Amino acid sequence: MSFMNRQLIKKPDYSLYLVTDRELCKSDDFIGAVEDSIRGGARIVQLREKSCSSREFFDTAVRLRAITRRHDIPLVINDRLDIALACEADGLHIGQSDLPADVARKLLGPERILGVSASCLEDALAAKQAGADYIGFGAVFPTGTKSDASTADLEILAAIKERLSIPVLAIGGINSANAHIPVKYGADGICVVSAILSSDDVYNASRELLEIVRMNKNTPNTEGGK
């Protein structure tokens, strides 16, 4: 299957960013659950696979690539530059211990999305300088999906937003009860895993979270701080 010469998505909507984890997916149909989330409101999908073979990762990426193309939203691959290039995904997301951001940008080229995780202003500024298109900031709340993540101060999120022009997305422990908080601190969007994929109703969980983000953007922060 070839994706050659297909135009990549240039201006993604980062409002609701689904990060996958098939182990947390309540449905037996992982691919179907991701598509239901897209129908409900996910505006970008990151395929995150930590415990499968490279071949299985690639095959899953190809299947999701077809779905995200159909819905005209970006597919971003977590960590694996080789998989991102092989399936011609729209982008790559890396952490601080992965391939250096400037090297990833060079290999990806200018047309693909590059996201970088950061939990402090210094790392966020360095990522932007290296060519990141967006910052994934967190963990903003305690989370079970990353055992080594520490809860980052929302005041740092606000500070990053004041210094950077690129989108800053909040990640970590976000659900329908607290999703409004990082948005009021300036987050351009939220990254969600279990609040969507572990839900009994993926479609409506996504729809609700997107509505929360949209309702709270550009509204006064009453949570303290900024």
Phi, psi and omega in degrees: 000130183245140175249012187301143176069010175277139181287133177280153181287126188269319187236082182291153172264115185267008187306311180229113188245113179272124172254123187276153172202101187295337178290337178264356182285120183288328180282147174286343181257086183300312181298317179296323179295319178298317180293322176299322178296320177297316179298326181282332179157351177299129186253356176199144183236130173251121177275115182241115182231113184255345187223042176226167180288163177299323180294317179293321177301311180299313182299319179294319179299319179297318179295316179288328177303317179296321181289313181294326175298317181298324180265003176059044174232160184281149168249125177246138180259134179278127172071314194272094178300321181298319179292318180302316180288321183295321181264002182055051175292167180280345181186182182223141173241132182230157176257182183292339181259006180267194177307136179305142186299322181293326177289317178300316179299317180299317182285327179288327188088171186282344188273342182264156180284137172235119176250144182227133176283141177209146177235009177211162182297320182300313180294323180294316179296320179295321179296316178299315180298328181278352176115014179293143176269335176206161178246133171262108186258132177167183011274130183281335175224160177304141183218149179264354184278343178222104186292339182262006181278140175251151183287119181274148182287130179296337176295329177292320176304312179299320180294320178297317180297326179291334185261337186247144176267343180280158180300142175239122184249138179270140179218150175113106174067022183274133177216184185294338181280334184236002185300331182291335188293305180297330178296320179289340174274001174115355181302136178281345180187176179236144175255128188229142175242277189291330181297341175256301189290335178269001181283152174289336183227088185299318182301307183287331175297317178294317180299317181295316181295319178297319179297320178298314179300311183295323180290331187258355176290138177062029174248154182301142178276117179250012183269359184101166179079230189313000000 
